């Protein structure tokens, strides 16, 4: 009987005592069940130890193979952000004009590329980049999130750390999602 109480106390200590000393990060997940009904779920991670990392909103896939290999060309994709949110009212016949480059510029050791795209109104975006051939930077975005019955024009900004690019100096053009019909030029 003594052994039973000892084990019971040990379990209680580990469940209610020790575990409370570890700080937790919390992620709430909302799932739509029907038009007026949803469910909430909660995930707990030890503070700073979300493996794999939790992706929220528009962000860079920092640990992707493409983003790792990009560093072999002296570039590192630091941020992907939506700088102009959903602009509705784009005529469907104009969708063929997208994606399009708004600006490609260098500021100090940063390479900043702004591009307009058309995508689902309710999407957030995950970003990657890769070098194709020897001189073309391919910007990749993947939309995710809830599906809505509308499309919008978004302006995305890709910001690269180009501190080591001078060692390579190879990148001359940029495309979006392997679309060879839309090419931007990068001035060195």
LINKABEL-V688961 format. One record per residue. N is the residue number from 1. RES is the residue in one small letter. BURIAL is # if it has 24 or more other ideal C-beta (glycine too) atoms within 12 Angstrom, else .. Layout:
N/RES/BURIAL + N/RES/BURIAL
This chain:
1/x/. + 2/x/. + 3/x/. + 4/x/. + 5/x/. + 6/x/. + 7/x/. + 8/x/. + 9/x/. + 10/x/. + 11/x/. + 12/x/. + 13/x/. + 14/x/. + 15/x/. + 16/x/. + 17/x/. + 18/x/. + 19/x/. + 20/x/. + 21/x/. + 22/x/. + 23/x/. + 24/x/. + 25/x/. + 26/x/. + 27/x/. + 28/x/. + 29/x/. + 30/x/. + 31/x/. + 32/x/. + 33/x/. + 34/x/. + 35/x/. + 36/x/. + 37/x/. + 38/x/. + 39/x/. + 40/x/. + 41/x/. + 42/x/. + 43/x/. + 44/x/. + 45/x/. + 46/x/. + 47/x/. + 48/x/. + 49/x/. + 50/x/. + 51/x/. + 52/x/. + 53/x/. + 54/x/. + 55/x/. + 56/x/. + 57/x/. + 58/x/# + 59/x/# + 60/x/# + 61/x/# + 62/x/. + 63/x/. + 64/x/# + 65/x/. + 66/x/# + 67/x/# + 68/x/. + 69/x/. + 70/x/# + 71/x/# + 72/x/. + 73/x/# + 74/x/. + 75/x/# + 76/x/# + 77/x/# + 78/x/# + 79/x/# + 80/x/# + 81/x/# + 82/x/# + 83/x/. + 84/x/. + 85/x/. + 86/x/# + 87/x/. + 88/x/. + 89/x/. + 90/x/. + 91/x/. + 92/x/. + 93/x/. + 94/x/. + 95/x/. + 96/x/. + 97/x/. + 98/x/# + 99/x/# + 100/x/# + 101/x/# + 102/x/# + 103/x/. + 104/x/# + 105/x/. + 106/x/. + 107/x/. + 108/x/. + 109/x/. + 110/x/. + 111/x/# + 112/x/# + 113/x/# + 114/x/# + 115/x/# + 116/x/# + 117/x/# + 118/x/# + 119/x/# + 120/x/. + 121/x/. + 122/x/. + 123/x/# + 124/x/# + 125/x/# + 126/x/# + 127/x/# + 128/x/# + 129/x/# + 130/x/# + 131/x/# + 132/x/# + 133/x/. + 134/x/. + 135/x/. + 136/x/# + 137/x/# + 138/x/# + 139/x/# + 140/x/# + 141/x/# + 142/x/# + 143/x/# + 144/x/. + 145/x/. + 146/x/. + 147/x/. + 148/x/. + 149/x/. + 150/x/. + 151/x/# + 152/x/# + 153/x/# + 154/x/# + 155/x/# + 156/x/# + 157/x/# + 158/x/# + 159/x/# + 160/x/# + 161/x/# + 162/x/# + 163/x/. + 164/x/. + 165/x/# + 166/x/. + 167/x/. + 168/x/. + 169/x/. + 170/x/# + 171/x/# + 172/x/. + 173/x/# + 174/x/# + 175/x/# + 176/x/# + 177/x/# + 178/x/. + 179/x/# + 180/x/. + 181/x/. + 182/x/# + 183/x/# + 184/x/# + 185/x/. + 186/x/# + 187/x/. + 188/x/.
